[in-house]
């Protein structure tokens, strides 16, 4: 029963991560459109888009932190395994499990500090367009929390496979 509950929870997290990834992909399209309008206006009409830099910065932050959890679930992040090729499979699994614990600690530190910084800057607005930056600042702890959930699942799976070997 617990295994089924965990599988359903995991499927829900993965589905949510895929939806965030789709939203992040749409934001890339918006970023391209904003850049295209700004460059066209700047060089052909001598009228740049006001606030385009602010919009681009906010969209870029959104893309990064909305797509981050899904990239973790795909294991598309950077992984250096030079030393792991030289050890036995059991030691490799152990080192991967240990790496998951360290990664989880690092991600939780980012969640904590990201939330703290976002809350201290909750009354900040962009200079030109006066867009509140608080929702975009919250994307940091949200994205890293979802990535941490994946790391927890990966660590559990790695430790359980280590126990079985």
Secondary structure, DSSP 4 states (H G I P E B T S, - for coil): -HHHHHHHHHHHHHHHHHHHHHHHHHHHHHHHHHHHHHHHHHHHSS-PPTTHHHHHHHHHHHHHHHHHHHHHHTT-S----TTGGGS-HHHHHHHHHHHHHHHHHHHHHHHHHHHHHHHHTTT-B-TTT--BSHHHHHHHHHHHHHHHHHHHHHHHHHHHHHHH-
